[in-house]
C-alpha cells in the first residue's frame, strides 16, 4: 500500500470517530431538553404547550380516567402555562365538591410538550354519626331527612345544609330558639374519616302570648283569631285543643287564612298591611297584625264564554252562584274546581282532561263585579295505557279487574278515583302511600294512567297455647287473604308455602279448653267467582262441643260459698271461701260428660254487585243449615235435651262507599240483613200452645225439633272529615246506628238460639253458643241480657271522633273518643229504640297486618241496668266491628 492509501484510511477512521462523537453530542442535547418539575413563574410570560400526558395522585377510591374527565382537559390540547386553562381546570375540580385539596402540577416539559399531575386529596368520609339532645323518634326522622350515612363524604356544604335541615325540623315543632351545631372529629382508627356529632339544644318551645289586631271592623278579633288554625294564644280556654306553639311557616299560612276569610265574605281587597313578631320573654312571643279590610263586593252578572258541550243555563245551575250574591272567592273556587260536582269535574268526567276554566272579573263598578267564566274545553282524551307499579302479591289481572278505567275509554276523573277506592278495599295495598297519576300526552290527545302501589301483607295468624287445670288450652287460627284455590295442586306456582295471587280468602281455626270446649271452623270466599264478573261465592262450616259441670261439684264447692256458675265460664256472687274451696277440689270431678252442647253448621252464599240504585250496592243470598244437640244442658232455660235443626235463608242488601277500610276518612256503609227459616209450625196440626204449657222433656223436644224465626238487622255508619280529607292527619266524625229484631211466626215458638247478647266489649269469647254478641261499652259483658232474659231486640247509637297517630303500611294507630247509648229487650213488643242506657269514653285502635285490629277502650256507664250502675270499665277489643 502506498503512502496515499494509508493517509486515506486514517482520514476515514477519523471521520467515523467524529460522526460517532457528533451523535453522542446530539443525544446529550436531547436528554438535556427534558426538564423535570420545572419551576413555573406565574408572573412570567405564558408559553403554549401541548399536553402529552396526565395522571392523578393522592386518591384511593377513584379511577384516573374519571377524575381526569372532571378537569375538562385532554391529551393533545394546547394550553398556556401559566394560563386560564389550568385555572379553569382547578375550578372544575372544586365544583365537584369531592376534594379538600387540589393542586395541578407540571411534572415535566420536553420542548413544546408538557406532562401534568393532578395532586388531589378527597374529602373525608363519615365514620359514624352521633346525635345529642334528640329523642329516638326525632333521630329516626332526622336520619331520613339528612340522608347521611357511614361511608359518605362530608363537606362543609353538607354540614351547613345539615344544620339548616335540623334547625328547620325543630322550629316546625315549636322550638324557635333551637341551637344546632354539627361537629367533625377525626377518627384515629380510620384514615381520613370523621366522627360526625349532631348536637342539638332545643331550648324551650316558643308559644304565643298575645295576638294584637288593628284595623279590623267587619271581623272581630275573636273571628280573625279563629280563622288562624295554627297560631293561637296559649291562655285562652277556646284554644285548649288547638296548637299554641309558634311556627314561622304556620304563621305565614295563617295570614293567608285571614285574607281567605275576608274573601269569603266578599272583601276582595282585604290585605295585611303590616305584621311583626316580638319577643315577650324567652318562652313567648307577641304577634302584631294590621289589616285593611276594603269594601264588600257583590256579583252583578255571570256569563260564560267558550262552552259548547253544556249550555250556559246548565253551567249556572251547576255553579250554584248568581247575580246579587256576595262575591265569595272561596266558594267560587270550590264550585268551579274543587268540589266533587264542580264545573271542572263535570268536564273531566266526560274525558275533557285538557279543560281549563278561568274566572275573569270583566267589569267592576262600585261594589259590583261582573264575572266572565272563560272556558277552554279542548279535545277529549282517551286512555292510552294503564301501568301498575309496586305489585308483588296479586296476579295483575286481579288488580285490573277492580279498575273502573280501561285503555281506549274516555278519561274520567270520577272513574279514576273510584278505581283507587276499589284497590284500597282489596286490603292488599297501603292506601296511605297510594300514588295514582294521569300523565297526559297532548300531542296525540291521550293519557297514560300510572298506579304506584305499595304492597302490604294482610294475612293473619293467631297462635296461643297453655296448660291449665283442665288440660291443654289454646287456639290456632290462620287467615290467608290472597289465596288461589285453582293452584292448590300446582306447587310450582306457590309463593311461599301456600298458593297465592287470586285474592281469595281462606280461613281455618281450631280452639280448645281441653275436654271442656272444642271448636273448629273453616271458610272460603272468592270475590270473583268464575273470574269474569264480580259475583262472590262463599262457603263456611263449623263444629263445636261444650261440656257442662257436674252438679255434685256445684253443691260441694259453690252453693255453700254463695257462688253460682252460669255454665258459660263466669261466676255470680262472692265469698272469701270460694277460692279455698275451688282449689281444694279436683277439677276433674267438675267434668261431666253427660252434660254437653254440640253445634255444627254449613253455609253457602252467593253475592252480586249492583248498578242500581248506584254501583256501591251489593246483594248477597245465603243458605245455612244448623244442627244443635243438647244433653242435660241446664244453662239454656228453654230446652235442656234433644236435637234441633234449622234451615236459614239469609238476604243482605248493603251499600259501602268508604274510602279506606282501616282508617276511614269519608263515605258511609249501610246494610239490611233478613234471616228467614221455614215456618214449619204453619204446616203442622200440632197443638203448639199445649206443648209449650206442658213443660215436659218430650214436649220441649217436639217444640224445638225445627227452629223457626225471622231476624232483621239494620246497621249504618257514616264518616265525616272535620279537617282536610286530603291530609294524612284527618280528624273524622263517625256516627253509628244499629237495630236488631228476632221474631217468631208462632208466639209459642220463640227461638232459643240466635238471640242477642248485649253489653260490654262485644267479643263472644270461648263460650258463646248460638248468640250474637253486641258491644255496649261502659257496662259488663251481657249485662243487658243475663240468664233467663235473652235479648230479642236491641238498639245502639254512637258518635266517635277519630284522630290518627300513625298511618304506615306495617302499623296503623288512631285514638278515639265516643258517646254511646243502647238497650236490649226480651220481647219485640217491648222494643223502644230511644230508651237508651248511656255511656262515654275514649280508646285507641292498633292495626297490625298479621294480627288485625285490636284496641282498648275506657268507658263510663251513666245508667242502671237491672239495678246496677254501669260505672267505669276497661274493654279490650279484638277484630274490626262493622
Secondary structure in CASP SS format (residue, H / E / C, confidence):
PFRMAT SS
TARGET T0000
AUTHOR 0000-0000-0000
METHOD secondary structure of the structure
MODEL  1
X C 1.00
X C 1.00
X H 1.00
X H 1.00
X H 1.00
X H 1.00
X H 1.00
X H 1.00
X H 1.00
X H 1.00
X H 1.00
X H 1.00
X H 1.00
X H 1.00
X H 1.00
X H 1.00
X H 1.00
X H 1.00
X H 1.00
X H 1.00
X H 1.00
X H 1.00
X H 1.00
X H 1.00
X H 1.00
X H 1.00
X H 1.00
X H 1.00
X H 1.00
X H 1.00
X H 1.00
X H 1.00
X H 1.00
X E 1.00
X E 1.00
X E 1.00
X C 1.00
X C 1.00
X C 1.00
X C 1.00
X C 1.00
X C 1.00
X C 1.00
X C 1.00
X C 1.00
X C 1.00
X E 1.00
X E 1.00
X E 1.00
X E 1.00
X E 1.00
X E 1.00
X E 1.00
X E 1.00
X E 1.00
X E 1.00
X E 1.00
X C 1.00
X C 1.00
X C 1.00
X C 1.00
X C 1.00
X C 1.00
X H 1.00
X H 1.00
X H 1.00
X H 1.00
X H 1.00
X H 1.00
X H 1.00
X H 1.00
X C 1.00
X C 1.00
X C 1.00
X C 1.00
X C 1.00
X C 1.00
X E 1.00
X E 1.00
X E 1.00
X E 1.00
X C 1.00
X C 1.00
X H 1.00
X H 1.00
X H 1.00
X H 1.00
X H 1.00
X H 1.00
X H 1.00
X H 1.00
X H 1.00
X H 1.00
X H 1.00
X H 1.00
X H 1.00
X C 1.00
X C 1.00
X E 1.00
X E 1.00
X E 1.00
X E 1.00
X E 1.00
X E 1.00
X E 1.00
X E 1.00
X E 1.00
X E 1.00
X E 1.00
X E 1.00
X C 1.00
X C 1.00
X E 1.00
X E 1.00
X E 1.00
X E 1.00
X E 1.00
X E 1.00
X E 1.00
X E 1.00
X E 1.00
X E 1.00
X C 1.00
X C 1.00
X E 1.00
X E 1.00
X E 1.00
X E 1.00
X E 1.00
X E 1.00
X E 1.00
X E 1.00
X C 1.00
X C 1.00
X C 1.00
X H 1.00
X H 1.00
X H 1.00
X H 1.00
X H 1.00
X H 1.00
X H 1.00
X H 1.00
X H 1.00
X H 1.00
X H 1.00
X C 1.00
X C 1.00
X C 1.00
X C 1.00
X C 1.00
X C 1.00
X E 1.00
X C 1.00
X C 1.00
X H 1.00
X H 1.00
X H 1.00
X H 1.00
X H 1.00
X H 1.00
X H 1.00
X H 1.00
X H 1.00
X H 1.00
X H 1.00
X H 1.00
X H 1.00
X H 1.00
X H 1.00
X H 1.00
X H 1.00
X C 1.00
X C 1.00
X C 1.00
X C 1.00
X C 1.00
X C 1.00
X E 1.00
X E 1.00
X E 1.00
X E 1.00
X E 1.00
X E 1.00
X E 1.00
X E 1.00
X C 1.00
X C 1.00
X C 1.00
X C 1.00
X C 1.00
X C 1.00
X E 1.00
X E 1.00
X E 1.00
X E 1.00
X E 1.00
X E 1.00
X E 1.00
X E 1.00
X E 1.00
X C 1.00
X C 1.00
X C 1.00
X C 1.00
X C 1.00
X E 1.00
X E 1.00
X E 1.00
X E 1.00
X E 1.00
X E 1.00
X E 1.00
X E 1.00
X C 1.00
X C 1.00
X C 1.00
X C 1.00
X C 1.00
X C 1.00
X H 1.00
X H 1.00
X H 1.00
X H 1.00
X H 1.00
X H 1.00
X H 1.00
X C 1.00
X C 1.00
X C 1.00
X C 1.00
X C 1.00
X E 1.00
X C 1.00
X C 1.00
X C 1.00
X H 1.00
X H 1.00
X H 1.00
X C 1.00
X C 1.00
X C 1.00
X C 1.00
X C 1.00
X E 1.00
X C 1.00
X C 1.00
X H 1.00
X H 1.00
X H 1.00
X H 1.00
X H 1.00
X H 1.00
X H 1.00
X H 1.00
X H 1.00
X H 1.00
X H 1.00
X H 1.00
X H 1.00
X H 1.00
X H 1.00
X H 1.00
X H 1.00
X C 1.00
X C 1.00
X C 1.00
X C 1.00
X C 1.00
X C 1.00
X E 1.00
X E 1.00
X E 1.00
X E 1.00
X E 1.00
X E 1.00
X E 1.00
X E 1.00
X E 1.00
X C 1.00
X C 1.00
X C 1.00
X C 1.00
X E 1.00
X E 1.00
X E 1.00
X E 1.00
X E 1.00
X E 1.00
X E 1.00
X E 1.00
X E 1.00
X C 1.00
X C 1.00
X C 1.00
X C 1.00
X C 1.00
X E 1.00
X E 1.00
X E 1.00
X E 1.00
X E 1.00
X E 1.00
X E 1.00
X E 1.00
X C 1.00
X C 1.00
X C 1.00
X C 1.00
X C 1.00
X C 1.00
X H 1.00
X H 1.00
X H 1.00
X H 1.00
X H 1.00
X H 1.00
X H 1.00
X H 1.00
X C 1.00
X C 1.00
X C 1.00
X C 1.00
X C 1.00
X C 1.00
X E 1.00
X C 1.00
X C 1.00
X H 1.00
X H 1.00
X H 1.00
X H 1.00
X H 1.00
X H 1.00
X H 1.00
X H 1.00
X H 1.00
X H 1.00
X C 1.00
X C 1.00
X C 1.00
X C 1.00
X H 1.00
X H 1.00
X H 1.00
X H 1.00
X H 1.00
X H 1.00
X C 1.00
X C 1.00
X C 1.00
X C 1.00
X C 1.00
X C 1.00
X C 1.00
X E 1.00
X E 1.00
X E 1.00
X E 1.00
X E 1.00
X E 1.00
X E 1.00
X E 1.00
X E 1.00
X E 1.00
X C 1.00
X C 1.00
X E 1.00
X E 1.00
X E 1.00
X E 1.00
X E 1.00
X E 1.00
X E 1.00
X E 1.00
X E 1.00
X C 1.00
X C 1.00
X C 1.00
X C 1.00
X C 1.00
X E 1.00
X E 1.00
X E 1.00
X E 1.00
X E 1.00
X E 1.00
X E 1.00
X E 1.00
X C 1.00
X C 1.00
X C 1.00
X C 1.00
X C 1.00
X C 1.00
X H 1.00
X H 1.00
X H 1.00
X H 1.00
X H 1.00
X C 1.00
X C 1.00
X C 1.00
X C 1.00
X C 1.00
X C 1.00
X C 1.00
X C 1.00
X C 1.00
X E 1.00
X C 1.00
X C 1.00
X H 1.00
X H 1.00
X H 1.00
X H 1.00
X H 1.00
X H 1.00
X H 1.00
X H 1.00
X H 1.00
X H 1.00
X H 1.00
X H 1.00
X H 1.00
X C 1.00
X C 1.00
X C 1.00
X E 1.00
X C 1.00
X C 1.00
X C 1.00
X C 1.00
X C 1.00
X E 1.00
X E 1.00
X E 1.00
X E 1.00
X E 1.00
X E 1.00
X E 1.00
X C 1.00
X C 1.00
X C 1.00
X C 1.00
X E 1.00
X E 1.00
X E 1.00
X E 1.00
X E 1.00
X E 1.00
X E 1.00
X C 1.00
X C 1.00
X E 1.00
X C 1.00
X C 1.00
X C 1.00
X C 1.00
X E 1.00
X E 1.00
X E 1.00
X E 1.00
X E 1.00
X E 1.00
X E 1.00
X E 1.00
X E 1.00
X C 1.00
X C 1.00
X E 1.00
X E 1.00
X E 1.00
X E 1.00
X E 1.00
X E 1.00
X E 1.00
X E 1.00
X E 1.00
X E 1.00
X E 1.00
X E 1.00
X E 1.00
X C 1.00
X H 1.00
X H 1.00
X H 1.00
X C 1.00
X C 1.00
X C 1.00
X H 1.00
X H 1.00
X H 1.00
X C 1.00
X C 1.00
X C 1.00
X C 1.00
X C 1.00
X C 1.00
X E 1.00
X C 1.00
X C 1.00
X C 1.00
X E 1.00
X E 1.00
X E 1.00
X E 1.00
X E 1.00
X E 1.00
X E 1.00
X E 1.00
X E 1.00
X E 1.00
X H 1.00
X H 1.00
X H 1.00
X E 1.00
X E 1.00
X E 1.00
X E 1.00
X E 1.00
X E 1.00
X E 1.00
X E 1.00
X E 1.00
X E 1.00
X C 1.00
X C 1.00
X C 1.00
X C 1.00
X C 1.00
X C 1.00
X C 1.00
X C 1.00
X E 1.00
X E 1.00
X E 1.00
X E 1.00
X E 1.00
X E 1.00
X E 1.00
X E 1.00
X E 1.00
X E 1.00
X E 1.00
X E 1.00
X E 1.00
X E 1.00
X E 1.00
X C 1.00
X H 1.00
X H 1.00
X H 1.00
X H 1.00
X H 1.00
X H 1.00
X H 1.00
X C 1.00
X H 1.00
X H 1.00
X H 1.00
X C 1.00
X C 1.00
X E 1.00
X E 1.00
X C 1.00
X C 1.00
X C 1.00
X C 1.00
X C 1.00
X E 1.00
X E 1.00
X C 1.00
X C 1.00
X C 1.00
X C 1.00
X H 1.00
X H 1.00
X H 1.00
X H 1.00
X H 1.00
X H 1.00
X H 1.00
X H 1.00
X C 1.00
X C 1.00
X H 1.00
X H 1.00
X H 1.00
X C 1.00
X E 1.00
X E 1.00
X E 1.00
X E 1.00
X E 1.00
X E 1.00
X E 1.00
X E 1.00
X E 1.00
X E 1.00
X E 1.00
X E 1.00
X E 1.00
X E 1.00
X E 1.00
X E 1.00
X E 1.00
X E 1.00
X E 1.00
X C 1.00
X C 1.00
X C 1.00
X C 1.00
X C 1.00
X C 1.00
X C 1.00
X E 1.00
X E 1.00
X E 1.00
X E 1.00
X E 1.00
X E 1.00
X E 1.00
X E 1.00
X E 1.00
X E 1.00
X E 1.00
X E 1.00
X E 1.00
X E 1.00
X E 1.00
X C 1.00
X C 1.00
X C 1.00
X C 1.00
X C 1.00
X C 1.00
X C 1.00
X C 1.00
X C 1.00
X C 1.00
X E 1.00
X E 1.00
X E 1.00
X E 1.00
X E 1.00
X E 1.00
X E 1.00
X E 1.00
X E 1.00
X E 1.00
X E 1.00
X E 1.00
X E 1.00
X E 1.00
X E 1.00
X C 1.00
X C 1.00
X C 1.00
X C 1.00
X C 1.00
X C 1.00
X C 1.00
X C 1.00
X C 1.00
X C 1.00
X E 1.00
X E 1.00
X E 1.00
X E 1.00
X E 1.00
X E 1.00
X E 1.00
X E 1.00
X E 1.00
X E 1.00
X E 1.00
X C 1.00
X C 1.00
X H 1.00
X H 1.00
X H 1.00
X H 1.00
X C 1.00
X C 1.00
X C 1.00
X C 1.00
X H 1.00
X H 1.00
X H 1.00
X H 1.00
X H 1.00
X H 1.00
X H 1.00
X C 1.00
X C 1.00
X H 1.00
X H 1.00
X H 1.00
X H 1.00
X H 1.00
X H 1.00
X H 1.00
X C 1.00
X C 1.00
X E 1.00
X C 1.00
X C 1.00
X C 1.00
X E 1.00
X E 1.00
X E 1.00
X E 1.00
X E 1.00
X E 1.00
X E 1.00
X E 1.00
X E 1.00
X E 1.00
X E 1.00
X E 1.00
X C 1.00
X C 1.00
X C 1.00
X C 1.00
X C 1.00
X C 1.00
X C 1.00
X C 1.00
X C 1.00
X C 1.00
X E 1.00
X E 1.00
X E 1.00
X E 1.00
X E 1.00
X E 1.00
X E 1.00
X E 1.00
X E 1.00
X E 1.00
X E 1.00
X E 1.00
X C 1.00
X C 1.00
X C 1.00
X C 1.00
X C 1.00
X C 1.00
X C 1.00
X C 1.00
X C 1.00
X C 1.00
X C 1.00
X E 1.00
X E 1.00
X E 1.00
X E 1.00
X C 1.00
X E 1.00
X C 1.00
X C 1.00
X C 1.00
X C 1.00
X C 1.00
X C 1.00
X C 1.00
X C 1.00
X C 1.00
X C 1.00
X E 1.00
X E 1.00
X E 1.00
X E 1.00
X C 1.00
X E 1.00
X C 1.00
X C 1.00
X C 1.00
X C 1.00
X C 1.00
X C 1.00
X C 1.00
X C 1.00
X C 1.00
X C 1.00
X C 1.00
X C 1.00
X C 1.00
X C 1.00
X E 1.00
X C 1.00
X E 1.00
X E 1.00
X E 1.00
X E 1.00
X E 1.00
X E 1.00
X E 1.00
X E 1.00
X E 1.00
X E 1.00
X E 1.00
X E 1.00
X E 1.00
X E 1.00
X E 1.00
X C 1.00
X C 1.00
X C 1.00
X E 1.00
X E 1.00
X E 1.00
X E 1.00
X E 1.00
X E 1.00
X E 1.00
X E 1.00
X E 1.00
X E 1.00
X E 1.00
X E 1.00
X E 1.00
X E 1.00
X E 1.00
X C 1.00
X C 1.00
X H 1.00
X H 1.00
X H 1.00
X C 1.00
X C 1.00
X C 1.00
X C 1.00
X C 1.00
X C 1.00
X E 1.00
X E 1.00
X E 1.00
X E 1.00
X E 1.00
X E 1.00
X E 1.00
X E 1.00
X E 1.00
X E 1.00
X E 1.00
X E 1.00
X C 1.00
X C 1.00
X C 1.00
X E 1.00
X E 1.00
X E 1.00
X E 1.00
X E 1.00
X E 1.00
X E 1.00
X E 1.00
X E 1.00
X E 1.00
X E 1.00
X E 1.00
X E 1.00
X E 1.00
X C 1.00
X C 1.00
X E 1.00
X E 1.00
X E 1.00
X E 1.00
X E 1.00
X E 1.00
X E 1.00
X E 1.00
X E 1.00
X E 1.00
X E 1.00
X C 1.00
X C 1.00
X C 1.00
X C 1.00
END
